[in-house]
Amino acid sequence: MMYLAALVAIVFFYGVVIAISGTAELSADVRKSMPPEDIETIYEELKWRRQIGLLMILITQFPIMTYLCFYL
């Protein structure tokens, strides 16, 4: 049970980190120096990163809720 708790904590932590890193914004200087296609690609990758981070957070909630429902 301790291994599962540690795994859930690690996945949750990485999910939070990935979700926060997906909220990054490009500065005005960087946007001026890049072509629009590259900017669009970067924003799509950041959107994907946010979604993956939130999915990891959501997945970790299932074992937590199961534990709370059945063992407490």
N, C-alpha and C positions, 0 to 999 in steps of 0.2 A: 504494500500500500504506500509505503514511503517513496518507492521509486516512481510510482504513478503521480504522486503529489509533486515530486521534483520535476518530472517531465512536464506536467501541466504548468507549473510555475515558469519553467524555462520557455515553453512555447508562448505563454502569455506575455512574458517580458519581451521576447523577440517580436511578437505581434504589435505590441505597443511601440517599440522602437521603429519598426517598419512603417506603421501607420503615421507616426510623427514625421519620419523622414519623407513621407509622401506629400507633406504639406509645404515643401520648400517652394520658393518662388524665384524666378530669374530676375536679376537686376536689370534696370533699364539699359545699361551699357552693354550687357551681354545680349539682350534682345536686339539691340541696334546692329550689333556686329555679326549676327547669325542670319542665315536665310530662313524664311517663314516655315519651310518644310521641316527643318531641324528643330525649330521651336515647337512646332506641333508634335513632333516625335517625342521630345522631352516631356511635354505636358501629358501626353498619352501614357508614357512610362510612369510618371508620377501618379497619375490616376490609378493605373494598374497596381502600383505599390501600395497606395492607400487601401484599395479593395482587398488585396492579399493580407495586409496587416489586420484589417477588420475581420476578415474571415478567420484568421488564426485566433483572434480574441474570442470570436463566437464559438469556435470549436472547443476552446478550453472551458467554456462555460457548461458544456454538457456533463463532463465528469463532476464538476463542482456541484451542479444542481442535483445530479443523481446522488451524490454523497449526502447533500443536505436533506433530500427527501427521504432517503431510506435509513440513514445511520444516525440522524439526530432527532 
